[in-house]
């Protein structure tokens, strides 16, 4: 697979691993900073999980018509704005909107990535290799989430943890550019070129 597209897939899964597995951290922050009770804060799990299930079920059969590239670009745009919204909104409502956006976007990314891997790999060995690499990046993102948010904490600024979302928004923009820029189609296999132009 062309290196720019491969790198974009890795960044996508890395960013979403951090976001999906930060819900516990945000639940605790919501109770501490936004004054919501434990029951209200735990609703963030539903805001994350329900969109994933719903969108995955509804969009899977329509995604080939929409185009995998467009779906991923849309997902990255949604999440980038959601991260920026969380940074500036700094509220429980912003957190709910963030995780709803993450759920919808991850469903688009997940279905697109699985479909793309099947279309642009030659043989089971190459398919398994790329799938393992992506899953490895995802697991690394999961582990990093538990270190990333504390690393941004500042005892003198209770909102310093929100800087993580600016970093994630920047990573979404970088991944977007890898997918969007025309020069990514140079020297690509014919089937991948057709796929990305959909």
Secondary structure, 3 states (H helix, E strand, C coil): CCHHHHHHHHHHHHHHHHHHCCHHHHHHHHHHHCCCCHHHHHHHHHHHHHHHHHHHHHHCCCHHHHCHHHHHHHHHHHHHHHHHHHHHHCCHHHHHHHHHHHHHHHHHHHHHHHHHHHHHCCHHHHHHHHHHHHHHHHHHHHHHHHHHHHHHCECCECCHHHHHHHHHHHHHHHHHHHHHCHHHHCCCCHHHHHHHHC
